[in-house]
Amino acid sequence: MTKPSLTLYLAAPRGFCAGVDRAIKIVEMALEKWGAPVYVRHEIVHNKYVVDGLRAKGAVFVEELEDCPDDRPVIFSAHGVPKSVPAEAGRRNMVYVDATCPLVSKVHIEAQRHAENGLQMIMIGHRGHPETVGTMGQLPEGEVLLVETVEDVARVEVRDPARIAFVTQTTLSVDDTAGIVAALQERFPAIVGPHKEDICYATTNRQAAVKAVAPRADAMLVVGAPNSSNSRRLVEVGANAGCSYAQLVQRATDIDWRALEGIRSIAITAGASAPEELVNEVIDAFRDRYDVTVEKVETAVENVEFKVPRVLRQPA
Ligand code: SF4
């Protein structure tokens, strides 16, 4: 039987970013250096396939430091942690390695610098997301106000409207965040912040690539995890860019083939924590059913790389 033809628009950049790559390497190096088990506080990156792979090598994933024994090394995930976490690890004399992405650490430093200058902090982010918890936790509890929407901006109560600053989560929607920043600037003209926001290069580039492929395709699939903020934003960006069917899939077995009946084209991308193996698995699943022509749509070339510490050891 001849297969129907399908154009597959493959967005680039997609998948792993420099921060995710570095965090995974840190866990692998820790396992090599100290042997199993090595504890990891929170999923090192939000992807089940990656986490399962590291678990098979001897990593133990826990949600809280209290779930780790004192005598085994612990790694903090790429999303960052509140200051209280390394402080507690130090108090317990634990060996720990911080795999926080340097771009998240940069936001932590920004928040602290503004607070030292006497500014009250507002964070634009998603309540409960580990990165938001980590960034807000750089300052004492209650010091950072969270806004998630334009409506929140109208409600937020600050000490002194002339003495405030903002930071953002790195994985937000570029377009939604621009609206929230504009609302903050309108309500608090003196607010201090980054040039635009703190959304990282990887989030920005993946969203821009989706805007280029989504309007061309009958449907779009984002390879990524349901708890991955940047992957979920890619689905929203695809839908907003005019793709009538935009779905998140963790891997090929999640594809709803019935929903895709009759399509002539598909756009595929992957969140910053999704490995390329899973993208290839999804493409192969399409090849099994269709006569596929792959068209790469590249909107940026990335060459960002973050150094992995050569020696992992307990911080002084
Ligand atoms: S998505 Fe951005 S901030 Fe998050 S780990 Fe990747 S590079 Fe770092």
Boltz pocket constraint, residues with backbone or C-beta under 6 A from the ligand:
constraints:
  - pocket:
      binder: B
      contacts: [[A, 17], [A, 18], [A, 19], [A, 20], [A, 78], [A, 101], [A, 102], [A, 103], [A, 104], [A, 170], [A, 171], [A, 200], [A, 201], [A, 202], [A, 203], [A, 230], [A, 272]]
      max_distance: 6.0
